[in-house]
């Protein structure tokens, strides 16, 4: 999931922007646990999760779709400091994955 229009709020104090993202991503963390989806990472305004890893399961697509729908519902409870509704864009992929550490540093 990617939070939309974050660039419009880059002039907020850094602490305020981080606090806002933390509120949303903490709610998403709870959804991931509820739907048994594994949180991979957050990078800026992007939240990445996966199902079927590290343990395979036959309901991975259903779980990802469920958490995606729950995220879309939950984002409706969040607004930016100026009162505008927060929005997210959610994408799903199904199929094999590969992961690893690229480079020397984390």
C-alpha positions in Angstrom: 0.0 0.0 0.0 1.2 3.5 -0.8 -0.1 6.5 1.0 -1.1 9.1 -1.6 -0.2 12.8 -1.7 2.5 12.7 0.9 4.6 15.1 -1.1 1.9 17.8 -0.4 2.8 17.6 3.3 6.6 17.6 3.2 6.6 21.1 4.7 5.1 19.7 7.9 7.5 19.4 10.7 9.4 16.1 10.3 8.1 14.8 13.6 4.5 15.5 12.6 4.8 13.7 9.3 6.5 10.7 10.9 3.8 10.7 13.6 1.1 10.6 11.0 2.7 7.8 9.1 3.3 5.9 12.3 -0.4 6.1 13.2 -1.5 4.6 9.9 1.3 2.0 9.7 0.6 0.9 13.3 -3.0 0.2 12.3 -1.8 -1.7 9.2 0.5 -3.8 11.5 -2.6 -4.9 13.5 -4.4 -5.8 10.2 -1.5 -7.8 9.1 -1.6 -9.8 12.3 -5.3 -10.3 12.1 -5.1 -11.6 8.5 -1.9 -13.6 9.0 0.1 -11.6 6.4 3.8 -11.1 6.9 5.0 -7.5 7.0 8.1 -7.2 4.8 9.0 -3.5 5.3 8.0 0.1 5.2 9.9 2.6 3.0 8.8 6.2 3.3 5.1 6.2 2.5 5.0 2.5 1.2 3.9 -0.5 3.3 4.9 -3.9 1.9 3.5 -7.3 3.0 3.5 -10.9 1.8 1.6 -14.1 2.5 2.8 -17.6 1.9 6.3 -16.7 3.4 8.1 -17.7 5.4 5.7 -20.6 5.6 3.6 -21.6 2.6 -0.1 -21.6 2.9 -2.9 -22.4 0.5 -4.9 -19.2 1.4 -2.2 -16.7 0.6 -4.2 -14.8 -2.0 -7.3 -14.7 0.1 -5.3 -13.3 3.1 -3.6 -10.6 1.0 -6.9 -9.6 -0.6 -8.5 -9.5 2.9 -5.8 -7.3 4.3 -5.9 -5.0 1.3 -9.6 -4.5 1.7 -9.2 -3.9 5.4 -6.5 -1.2 4.7 -8.8 0.6 2.3 -11.5 0.6 5.0 -9.2 1.7 7.8 -7.6 4.6 5.9 -11.0 6.2 5.9 -10.5 6.9 9.6 -7.4 9.1 9.0 -7.1 12.7 7.8 -4.1 14.9 7.2 -3.5 17.8 9.7 -5.4 20.1 7.3 -8.5 17.9 7.4 -8.1 16.3 4.0 -8.9 12.6 3.8 -5.9 10.3 3.6 -5.9 7.9 0.7 -3.9 4.8 -0.3 -3.2 2.9 -3.4 -3.0 -0.9 -3.0 -1.5 -3.4 -5.4 -1.5 -7.2 -5.3 0.8 -9.7 -7.0 0.5 -13.4 -7.1 3.2 -15.8 -8.1 6.7 -16.8 -7.2 9.0 -14.4 -5.4 12.8 -14.1 -4.8 14.4 -12.2 -2.0 17.8 -11.4 -0.8 20.2 -8.7 0.4 21.8 -6.8 -2.5 25.0 -5.0 -1.8 27.2 -4.8 1.2 25.2 -2.7 3.7 21.7 -3.0 5.0 
